Amino acid sequence: MKLGIVGLPNVGKSTLFNALTGNAAESANYPFCTIDPNVGVVTVPDGRLDWLSELYKPKKHTPAVVEFVDIAGLVRGASRGEGLGNKFLENIRRTDAIVHVVRCFDDENIIHVEGGADPLRDIEIIDLELILADLEIARRRAERAKKAGKGGDKAARHEAELFDALAAHLDGGKPARAFDCGDEDREVLENSDLLTTKPVIYACNLDEDGFTHHADNAYYRSVAELAAREGSQVLPVCARFEEEMAVLEAEERALFMEELGMTEGGLDRLIQCSYTLLGLISFLTCGPDECRAWTVRRGTKAPKAAGKIHSDIERGFIRAEIVAFDDLKSCGSMAAAKEKGLVRSEGKDYVMQDGDVTYFRFNV
């Protein structure tokens, strides 16, 4: 999973990126201090995998990972190449989802390229640039399909109609993810290098007081209402808190979070948001050689999940032996779970569930 961290210059992107990933990306009080994207890979916290590793004492412990990409700040006119526009847009195309950092606090000492905090205006600026970039793609695709359809190609004609309709939708200032179409057409759009089909998490960067009382913060509430309308996720964060916690030892961090009334850090909450937004789950494999978490989309059937491990396992799939993690933990061992009949044999039509502890049987 690759998440692109975007936002206007000086909204706290690099500060948040550093805190979440432990990388030393430059963070300064001037626009474009991030030029080339900084990349950080972090492991997905999973207490279930930790428990399995305690049980099996494997040679390898392999959690799922998330890749964060800190992308240069965007300004008005990026779709026309202003600022670092073309580079910025290309970097977004390579991500699975967008973490849009929005400044939700006032501070005269921190420069804002638009003159002051206004999260809805900032969101609109970035949305407009992404929509304009997509509008150009939609018009090009429609024109190309029209030429191909002149010879009577029905599929090309349909594609021309699809991208004409999308262009009209985008021209109205609405993102492609809000475009109403069937599943087949949606799949075409999602494979067309469009920027506004990507799901969004709005990370509201609040100051200390705003974070502690975010439910009462007018800036945060306005973004939360927008996210609810468009089916996006919203996450209150305080980049400064995250930055301070990042350098603390585990015990000190726990005390710091307790004082703030936090049960989870920003990284854990952001990853949970990402999994929800992208419809992802994790299944687990375990044994003396390796305990590992594997990420798949919700609704994935057992053979396809097996293919995440190796294509031969998918090709020669016979069955999956599965026990729910909670059942395994309550029994204390795989042998005890089998004695109680909690280990099931599932076939090709089985839909994987989050936390399935799985052993695939196959023959090639």
N, C-alpha and C positions, 0 to 999 in steps of 0.2 A: 504494500500500500504506500503510495507516494502522495504526500500532502503539500501543496504549495502555499506558503505563507505570503499573503499579499496585503497591500494597503497603500495609502498615500505616504509620501515621505514623512518621517518624524512622527509616526503614530505609535511606535514601540515595537515594530516587527522584529528588529534584530535583537533587542533586549529580551523579548519573549523567546525567540529562537535560541539564544544563548542559554537561557535558563532551562529550557526544555531539553536541549540536546547536550549541554555541557561544552559546546563548541565556542571558540573565541572569535566569532564574527565581529567586525568592527561596528561599533554603535556610537554615534556622535550626534551633536545637535546641529546638523545641517543636512539638506537634501542630498540624496544619492551617495551616502557613505557606503551603501551596498551596491556594487556594480555587477560583478559576476555573482550568480547565485551561490550561496553557501549551502552545503548539504550536510545533514546530520542524520545518522541512523540510530534509533533507540529501540530497546526491547520492549515488548508489550508485557506489562506486569500481569501475572496470572498465578494466583495462589494455588490453583489446582495442579498446575505443572510443578510448582515447588513441592507440593505434598507427594506427588508421584516420584519425584527425584529423591525425596527422603526415604520413600518406601523401597525403591529399586537400587539406589546408589549407583546410577549408570555412569558409564565412561564419559558420556556427553549429555549436557542439559541444553536444549535448543528451543528458546522461546520464539514466538513470532516477532517480527520487526516492523517498524514503521519508518519510512524515510521522509524527513522534513526538508523542504527546499525553501530557503529564505530568498525571495525574489525582489529585485530592485523596486523601489517606490515608483508608482505610476503617477503621471500628472495629466491634466487636460491635454488632449491632442495626441495621446499615445497611439491611437489607431492610425494617425497620420504620420507617425514616426517621431513625435515630440519627445523630449527627454530621452529616455532609454526605451521608448515605446516598442519598437519591433522586437528587440531582444527580450523585453519583459513578456510580451504576448507569446512568443515562441516558447519560453520557459513554462508558462502556464499550460500550454497544450500537452506537455509531457506528464502532467499530474493527474491523479484520480479524482481529487476533490480540492476545493479551495478553502483555506482558512483565512478569512478576511478580517484582519485586525483593524478595529475602529477605535479611535480615541474618544473616550467618554469622560473626559475631565478637562477642567480649565486650568491653564498654567501659563502666565505671561512670559515665563522664563524659557519655555520650550517653543521653538519656532513652529508654526503651522503654515504650510504653503498656501492655505486658503484664508489665513488671517485669524482663525480661531476655531474652537471645537464646535462641530455641528455634524454628528454622526450620520444622519440621514442624507445630508448634502454630500458627505464624503462617499457614502455608499453609492449614491446616484452618479457621482463622477466616474467611479470605476466601472459601474454597471454600463454606463453609456459607452465608454471606450470599448468594453468587451462586446457590446451589442453592435457597435459600428463595425468592428472587425469581423463579426459573424455575418453582418449584412452583406459585406463585400463577398464573402465566401458563398452565401446563399445565392446571390445574383449570378456569380460565375457558374455555379453548379446548374442553375436553372437554364442559363444560356447554352451551356454545353449539352444539356439533356435535350433541349429544343432542337438543336442541330441534329443530334442522333435520332430524334423521333420523327424527323421529316421523311425518313424511309419507311415509316409504318411500325417502328419498334414500340410496342405498347408499354413495355417496362420503362423506356426512356421518356415516353410521354407522361407516364405517372410520376416519374422523378421530377420532371419539369414542373408539373402541377404542385408537387409537394414543396419544392424549393421556392416556387413563386409565392405560395401561401405563407411559407416561413418568412420570406423576405418582407411581406406585408405586415406580418406579426412583429418582426424585429423593428420595422420602420415605425411602429407605434410605440417604441421604447420598452418593449417587453422581452425578457430573455427567452432563449430557445427551450429551457426546461419547463416554461409555462405554456408551451405550444401544445395544443390538443390534437393528438393523432393516435392511430392504432399502434399495436405492438411492433409490427413489421416496419412501419415507417419510423417509429421511435428508434429501432435498432439501426436503421440507415443513418439517422441524424447523429446518433451517438458514435458512429464510426466515420464522421465527416470532418473531424478536426475543429469542431465548433467549441468555443470557449464557454458559452452560456448554457450548455447542457450539463456542465459539471455541477455537482451538488456543492452547497456552501455551508460552512460553519462561520457565524459571525462571532469573533472573539472580541468582546467588549473590554478594552483596556481601561480600567478604572484606577483612580488614586486610592490611597489606603482607606479613607472614610467611605468613598463611593463603593468600594468592593465589600466592605463590612456590611453596608446597608444598601446593597445593589437593588433590592426590591423597591426601594423608595427613590432610586436615582432616575430622574426624568430622561436622561440620555439613554440609559440602559433599557428603560421601559419602552421607549420609542423603537429601539432596534428589535426588542423581543416581539413587539406587535408586528413589525415588518416580517420577521422570520416566520411567525405563525401564519401570516397570510400567504407566504410563498412556499411553505413546507420546508424551510431551512432549519438549521439548529442554531441556538444562541448559547454562548458560554461566557459568564462573567469571569474575568481574570484581572489580576493586578501584576503587571510585568515586574514591578519593583519588588513585590513580595516574592515572586518566583525567583528573581535574581538573587535575593538575599538567602532564600532557602537552598539554592543550588550549591552553595559553598559550605553548607553545614553538614556535620556528621549526622547519621540516622537518628540518634537519640536527641540531639539538639533540634533537628528538623521536626521531630514528633512533638516536642515541647512548644516550638514556635507555632506549629499548626494548631495545637490545643488552645494556645492563648488566643488565636484568631477565630476559633470555633470551626476550623476546617477539618474535615475527615479525610480528604484526599487532596493531593497536589494537582496543579494545573495539567501536568502531563497525563496523569491517570484519567482525569476528567475529559481531556481533549481526545484521548484514544477511544474512550467509551462513546463519546459523541460521534467520532469518525466511524466506528463499527455500526452504530445505529443508523447513521446517515447513508452509509454504503450497503447496508443490509448484509453485514458479515458476521460469521460465527467462527468458533475454533473447535476442532476436534483434536483429540490427544492420542498419541501412541506412546507405548512405554515398554521397557525391558532393560536388561542389564547393560546393553550397548548404548542405548539412547532413550531419553524421554523428550518428546518434542510436541510442540503445538503447531497445528496446521490451520491456515486461514482459508475459508471458502465462503462463497455467497450463500445466504440463507436459501433453502430450497434445493441445494445440490444433492443429487442422488449418490449412493454409495460408490458405484464404479468411477464416477467423475472425481469424487474425493480421493479415491485410490490413485487416480492418475496424478494427483498433486505430488504423491510420493515417488511414483515412477510410472512411465507409460506402459511398461510391461504388466504391472499389477492391474491397471485398468483393462488392458487387452485380454488378460487371462483371468479376469475376476470370476471367482466362484461364489464366495459369500463373505460377509463381514460379521465378525464376532464382536458384539458391542455390549458394554455395560455403562449405564449412566454414572458420571463421576460421583454424584452424591451417594448412590447405592454402593459403589466401590469403597468410598471413604467410610461409610457407616459399617461395612463388613470388616474393613481393616486389611483385606488382602483379596487377590483375584481368586484364590482357591476357595475362600469363604463365600465369595459372591457366586461362584459356580455351584457350590453346595446348596445355596438358597435359591438357585434357579434364576438368578438375576442377570446372567450373561446370556444374551439372545443371539440367535443366528438369523441374520437379515440378508435378503436377496437384492437383486438388481434394482428393484423399485423403491428400496428404502431411502427415505429422505433424511439426511444427516441432521442431528440436533446439536446445539451448543453443549459442549462438555462431554460428548460421547468419547469414551475410552475404547479404542478400536484396534482390532487385529484383522487384517485382510488376508483371506485365503485365495490363492490364485494358482493357475497352471498355464505355462507357456511352452 
